[in-house]
Amino acid sequence: MNPKDNLDVAMSAREMADSAPPGSLHQAAATSVAISCATARDIDQARVALDGITPDEVRQAAIEIFDRLAASGEPGASTP
């Protein structure tokens, strides 16, 4: 499996956010990943951008989603 680029991660995270319950931590975290990845120049910049997310619980969940999606070659691989 090859690591994904930031646009692949953004698309997968957007799909996760769309399927998460509205207003849930999972939706907020996945949306944060999708936005960070879609607006970053590359995957490394996207990861750095996630450090600025607040509150802490959303940041931690977003980083976990990002790490799983970025390392995976499978779309939606981090879906619980």
C-alpha positions in Angstrom: 0.0 0.0 0.0 1.2 3.5 -0.9 0.7 6.4 1.4 -2.0 8.8 0.2 -1.5 12.4 -0.9 -3.3 15.3 0.8 -6.1 15.4 -1.7 -6.8 11.6 -1.3 -6.9 12.1 2.5 -9.2 15.1 2.1 -11.6 13.1 0.0 -11.7 10.1 2.3 -12.1 12.4 5.4 -15.0 14.3 3.7 -16.7 10.9 3.1 -16.2 10.0 6.7 -17.6 13.4 7.8 -20.6 13.0 5.6 -21.5 9.6 7.0 -20.9 10.6 10.7 -23.8 11.6 12.9 -24.4 15.4 12.7 -22.8 17.3 15.5 -20.6 14.4 16.6 -17.0 14.5 17.6 -16.2 12.1 14.6 -17.9 14.5 12.2 -16.0 17.5 13.6 -12.7 15.7 13.5 -13.2 14.3 10.0 -14.3 17.7 8.7 -11.2 19.3 10.2 -9.0 16.7 8.4 -10.8 17.2 5.1 -10.4 21.0 5.3 -6.8 20.9 6.4 -5.8 18.5 3.7 -7.8 20.2 0.9 -6.2 23.5 1.6 -2.6 22.4 2.3 0.2 22.3 -0.3 1.2 18.8 0.8 0.5 16.0 3.3 3.2 17.3 5.7 1.7 20.8 5.8 -1.8 19.4 6.3 -0.5 17.4 9.4 1.1 20.6 10.8 -2.2 22.5 10.3 -4.1 20.0 12.5 -2.0 21.1 15.5 -4.0 24.3 15.5 -7.4 22.8 15.9 -9.4 23.4 19.0 -10.8 22.1 21.3 -8.3 19.4 22.3 -10.7 16.5 21.9 -11.4 17.4 18.3 -7.7 17.9 17.6 -6.8 14.5 19.0 -9.6 12.8 17.1 -8.6 14.6 13.9 -4.9 13.6 14.2 -5.9 10.0 14.8 -8.1 10.0 11.6 -5.4 11.8 9.6 -2.7 9.3 10.7 -4.8 6.3 9.7 -6.0 7.8 6.4 -2.5 9.1 5.4 -0.8 5.8 6.1 -3.4 3.7 4.3 -3.9 2.9 0.7 -7.5 2.0 1.3 -10.3 4.6 1.1 -12.2 4.9 4.3 -9.8 2.6 6.1 -10.2 4.4 9.4 -14.0 4.2 9.6 -14.8 2.7 13.0 
